[in-house]
Structures are given as structure tokens and as C-alpha cells.
Amino acid sequence: MKKAMVIVNPSSGKEEALDHVERIQRILKEKGYGVEVAQTEKELDATNYCQDACHNEFDLVVSLGGDGTLNETINGMVDQNHRPLLGIIPLGTVNDFARALNIPLDVEEAIDVLRSDRSKKVDIGRFNDRYFVNIVAAGALAEATYEVTQEQKTKFGPLAYIMEGMKTLTSNNSYPLRIEHDGEKWEGDSFLFLAALTNSTGGFEKLSPEAEVDDGAIHCYIVPQMNMIRLAGIVTAILRGELKNDSEVHYFTAQEVKLTSEDDLVTNVDGEEGDHLPVNLKIMPSHIDVIVK
């Protein structure tokens, strides 16, 4: 019999995640799986559970939770000799990876996707010794996003990040960056650096419309020094999917990127605090297989 592990974050989905487990189990059993349920209690539980599933050669791992649970689950899967098929039931505030894969954000509809026999191989990004699936950011706005509370995200959605980010403009922060990629180099002062793997980042589904989940590229944006007037233009460009066309934004694609700075800068990785610079990014093409509609 095939084996499936459902990794559940009980606090996700307004603490209603466990209410959906029985239906998931029923569908997977109909598909011929024996099902094991693993509940997370602390940081890295999802990673450890997923590693166990890989080592024991499970056929399927289902992530039932938000972007943080999914990120941890994928971190447990990458680089394993055996990588199970991945199912995604998004219960978070933003759910960027699910959006990029056209997985429904309605939980009941997302659960129904588990009936599908279709899957898609997708890219993963390596970030030093960990991995990301959506975005890496560095700069003033990236650091400001740590101040966004769960209450703000629930109430305002993606706009919460812009609202918090506007506060950084009062100090007009920018930082010296050195960016090396595929034999090329960029140096200068930057308000924000973004490296995107998918078209949906921070809930904005047009921030990087060029990015496909399986195009084998990191899509990078260098946003220069900023003021309130320029921010309005940048936000408009993001909403229209035209950020790369802004005359002051430097856009490029790469397979590998190295970020360094003379200042002490910390990164944001898939919405969570990442490493301090320097950091190395690398694309891992078509590395995991995800159930899709």
C-alpha cells in the first residue's frame, strides 16, 4: 500500500486546521494510501516530519498550514534521495506558492485537488544552507516586514506589508549592496533587493509576472533610493505587473546570485527572518513534484 503523511499545523486557518484532517484522510484512503498524521508543535517540526517521510520512502506528503509550514516541509524534502509527491492545502494569510501553482485558496477546493492524478515539477531556491520557494528580500523594506503582526496580515492582507514599509521612508534608508550573478556584477546603494521564484510574492500576483514555477531562473529586482513619490510609482508598477519596466529598477535573471554589503543587513526569506549578508542564492530546477489541478 502507498504511504502518505499529512503534516498539520493546528494553529493555522484560525486554528481550524484539524477540522479538515478527517476529510483529507478519507480522500487519500480512496486513492489507495495508508495515512499518517503528524501535528507540529514547535519550529522545525514540519521539517523533521518530512525528513522522516523521505527516509521511510513515503509516496506523498501533504502540507496543511500556511507558508511557514510549507516552507519547513519543503526544507525537509530538498536534497533527499527519495522525495515524495507534495500536496498543498493552504491555510495561511498570503499562500504565495499555492497562488503561483493555481491551487485554490478555498480549503475545501484545495483538498479536492488531492484527488488529481496530475503533478508539476517546480523549481526550488537554495539560500545558503536552507531553501526558499517564493522570495528573498534584503534592504529597508525587507526588515520592516518583521514588524507586521498576524492581526495586521489578517485584516489588511498584502497591504499590511506596504503600510509598514512606508514607515521606513521617513528615514530614507538605503544600503550599499554588491550583487554578483553569473559572471556579472552590480554595486551601489539600494532601498530594496528582491529575488523571486514565482509570480506571487507577498500576495501580489503580478510583482514578477515573468517568473514561472519551472523556468529555471531567479528573477531579481534592484530598487534604488526611495521617497514617498517614488514609492507610489513602484506600488503602481507592482500592481500592474510592470516593475521590471520602471526606468530606475534594475531587473535581471540568474541561476546563481551572491549578495554582500558593508552594512549589517538581514534578509527576509519567504516572509520570515533569514540570514545576515553575505548570502548565496542558487536555483534548483524542477526539484520537487507537486499535485496540481
N, C-alpha and C positions, 0 to 999 in steps of 0.2 A: 504493500500500500504506500502511496505517496505521502510525504510528511509536510505539514505546514505549521509555521509558528506565527501567532498573532501577538505582536508587541504592542501593548496598550499603555498609554499614559492616562491614568484615571482622572487627572486634573484637567485634561483637555476638553474642549467642547462644552464649556460651562459645567465641567465636572459630570458630564453625561456620557463619557466615552464607554463606560462599562455597560450602559444600556444597549449598546449596539453589538456586543460580543456574541450574544446568542444567535442573532441573525447571520452574522459572518460565519460562525461555526456551521450553521445549517447549510449555507450555500457551499462552503468548502467541502463538507461531507458529501453533498450531492455531486461534487466534482471529483470525488474519489480520494480525498485527503483525510488522513488522520490528523487531528488538530491539537496543538499545544498552545496554551495561552500564558503569556509572561507579562506581568504588570511591573511597570517601572516605579521606583520609589525615590531614586536619587540620580544625580548626574552620572552619566556613562552607563547606566543600567541597560539602555537600549543597545548601545554598542556591544556590551558584553553578551547580551542575549543573542544578538545577531551573529557574533563570532562563534558562539556555541552552535547555532543553527548551521553555520558554514562547516564547522569541524565535523558535525554529525550528519552532514550531507542532506539537510532538509531540501525539499524541492521548491518551497515557497516561503517567503517571509512577508507578512503584512504589517505595515506601519499604521497604527491607529492613533493619531495625535496631530500636533502642529508641526511647524517647520523644524523646531528644535528636536523633536522626537525623530523626525525623518532624517535630519542631518546626522544624528547619532547612529541611527540604524544603518545608513549608508556607510558611515565611517567604520562600522563593524564588518561590512561586506567587501569593501575595496581591498584589492591585493590578496584576497583569499584564493587558494587553489580551487575551491568549489564555491561558486556564487549562486545562491538560489534566485529564482524569479522573485521580483519585488512587486507587491501590491500596495497601493497608497490610498488610505482613507483620510482625507484632510479635515482636521478639526481645529486648525489654528486661526489666527486673525488674518494673515496675509496669504499663506499657501501658494507661494510663488511657483514651486516646482510642479505642483498639480495643475496650476493655471497653464504653464508652458506646455504640459502634456495633454491639455484639454480634458483632464479628469474633472468631473463635476464637483463643484464646491458644496452642493447639497449632499448631505451624508448618506441618505438613502439611495440616491442615484449613484454615488461613488461606490457604495457597497455592491450595487448591481453590476458594476464593471468587473468584479471578481468572477462573474460568470463567463467573461470573454475568453476566447482562445487566442486573441491577438496580443502581441507584445512588441515593444520597441526598444532597441538598443540605444542607450543615451550616453553622452559624454559626462565625465566627472573631472573636476579640477583638483589637482594636488596643491596644497598650501603648506609649505614647509613639510612637517611630518603628519599633517592631517588633510582633510578633504572638504571640498565645498561643491554645492550643486547649483547655486544661483549667482552669488555676487561677493566680491571682496572690495571693500572701500577703505580709503585712507585720506585723512585730512580733517578739517574743522567740522564739516557736516557729519562725517562718519562718527566722530567722537560724540557729537551732540545727540545722536540717536540712542546712546546709552541712557539718556535722561528720560526717554519716552516710557511712560508707565503702561502697565497692562490695561488700566482703566482708559487711558487716552487712546490706545490702539483699538480697544473695543468700541469706543464712542466715535472716533474720527477715522479709523482705518488708516490707509496710507497717508492721508493729510496730516496725521499726527507727527510724522517724521519731518514734513516741511515746516510745520508750526514750530517745532522745537529747533529745527535747523535755522530758522530766521533769527533766533536769539543770538546765534554766533556772529551774525553780520554786524552787530553793534561794535565788536572789537576788530572787525575787518581782518580776521586771521587768514594768513596763507603761510605755506611752509615750503622750504626748499626740498625738491624731490629730484632724484636721479633714477631714471627708468631705462633699463636695458632690455631689449627684446629682439630675438632672432638676428643678432648682429648689428642692431641699430641702437641709438641712444638718444634720450631726451633729458635735458636738465633745465630747471627753472623753478619759479615759485608757483605753487598751485593751491587753490582752495579745496579741491577735491579730486581724487583719482578713483575711478570705477573700473572694475574688471568683471564683465558679465558673461555668463554661460547661456542664459536663457533670455527670452524677450520680456519676461515678467520679473521685475525686481522691485521690492518694497510695495508690491500691489499695483504698480504702474505697468500695465501690459504693453506699453509702447515705448518704454525707456530705451530698449535696444531691439527694435523690430527686426534688425538684420540677423540677430542671434537665433540659431536653431539648436535644438537639444542634441543634434547629432552631426553638426557641421565641422567638428574637429578644430574649433578655434575659440580663443578667448577674445572677447570684444572689449576694447579698452577706450576709456574717455578721460582726458585730462582737462579739468575745468579750471581756468585761471582765477586770478584775484576777483573778488566779488563785491558788489554793493547791492542795495535794495532794488535799484532799477535793473541791474543785470540779472538778479535772481528772478524777477518777473519774466524776463526773456527766456531764461533757462527753463523755468517751470512750464512756460508755454511750449517750448521746444520739446520737452519731455512728453507733455500731454498729446502733442501732435505726432510724436514718433520721429522728430527731426533734430534730435540732439546732435548727431554727428555732423549735421549741416550748419550748425552755428559757427559763425566765422571765427570765434575765439576759442572754440573747443577743438582740441586735437584728438582725432579718432584713429585707431589702428587695430588690426587683428594680429594675434600672435599665438604661437604654440608654447612659448616659454617667456616669462617676464620676471625680472629681478627689480625690486623696489628698495631703495635706500634713501636715507635723509640724514642731514647733520643734526636735526632736531629729534627729540624723543617722541615718535609718533606711534600710536597704537591703531590696529586695524579693526574693521568690522567684517565678520565672516558670516554670511547668511543670517544677518541680524543679531549676531552675538559677538561679544568681545573676542578679538583674535590676538595674535602675537604682535609684539612691538617690531618695528622695522629694524633691520632688514628682513625682507621676506622673499621667497621664491615661489612663483606660480608655474604650473605646468598642466597642459591638457592631457587627459587620458581618454582617447576617443572610443566611443561605443563600448564602454566598460561594464555597464550593468544593463539588465534586461527588465523592463517594467511592463506590467499588464496595462493595456490601453483599450479604449472602446473599439 
